[in-house]
Amino acid sequence: MLEVRNLTKEFGDEAAVERLTFGVEEGEFVTLLGPSGCGKTTVLKAVAGVVEPDSGDVLLRGEDVTDAKPEERRVGMVFQSSSLFPRMTVRENVEYALRPHVDTASERKERAEEYLELVKMAENAENHPGSLSGGEARRAELARALSYEPDVMLLDEPLTGLDRSLRDELRGEIKRIHDETDVTTVLVTHDQKEAISVSDRIVVLNDGRKEQEGCPETLYRHPKTCFVAEFVGDSTRFEGVVEKNGDVRLEAGATVRVNGRGEGKEGEEASVYVRPENVEILNGDRSHKNVFSGEVIEVTEMGGHAEARVRTPAGEVLSKVEGFSGVCEGEEVVVGFEDSDAIVVADGVR
């Protein structure tokens, strides 16, 4: 459905996007994930035709639209900030967007009502944008972008500015709407939780380049670079040198057993990452392949789960457990994890 080939865009002497290539299949939900300033929004605007790339191609349904005007592309876009017309009602906003695509007023009204119903905004159809909450405004914008049934829906940080409960609610709604309409969707976000929860596939960007691409589970469990390991989810990081059997010898003298997982050749400096949910606080059980004694230096109780940070000779280790931790700061504990849960990334792979 959508193909971006070797896209490059520079602003002055800086490359916002550099030779980026990725594709989106029909009906797929793909997220461009990365920190602020990594080029995500520039890519989205290039697909929409709002930004002209310096080089590279954008194809929709196999047709090269790189030089096509925005109105010549069947692309719907929801921006970070509200773009609703304040003097129009919600329904009129949707109908206005339909004018280039639907000839008759009666059909525009019918289509507007259909998509406002889809996003659960039918009761607000005659309200003006100024009376809407942030979440309601986003729903109205989704209805407007979907109403002319675009080839691709582009979502540029659509949950920005909403409180956490609203973000969680609207994130679920975006996923539901995608599943019901099967519209091809590209989302831009810096929030890894958001990306993992809604995406079929994620493209991780850093400094305008693609770091890694894959399904959420692959990126989380098998990061290929240090950046992906640290950006996509929390983790404990150990640094050392790869031994002959693939294990990693740390500067402190301890060894992290890794069961041959990840990158790194003998003698090469490498980082080992372990996700906090894979680190257990042990009660005398030392059967794990990797076991370290240490002192609890921080505990965060969150009700449904708890996080404990433990200082060990190998470095600080983060453990995440269900419910309450059962430990307190200053307590001596033993933490452990299996070798199969350790991920090695050669330090040359950034």
Buried (B, 14 or more C-beta within 10 A) or exposed (E): BBBBBEBBBBEEEEBBBBBBBBBBEEBBBBBBBBEEBBBBBBBBBBBBBBBEBBEBBBBBEEEEBBEBEEEEBBBBBBBBEBBBEEEBBBBBBBBBBBEEBBEEEEEBBEBBBBBBEBBBBBEBBEBBBEEBEBBBBBBBBBBBBBBBBBBBBBBBBBBBBBEEEBBBBBBEBBBBBBEEBEBBBBBBBBBBEBBBBBBBBBBBBBBBBBBBBBEBEBBBBBBBBBBBBBBBBEBBBBBBBBBEEBBBBBEBEBBBBBBEBBBBEEEBEBBBBBBBBBBBBBEEEEEBBBBBBBEBEEBEEEEEBBBBBBBBEBBBBBBBBEEEBEBEEEBEBBBBBBBEBBBBBBBEBE
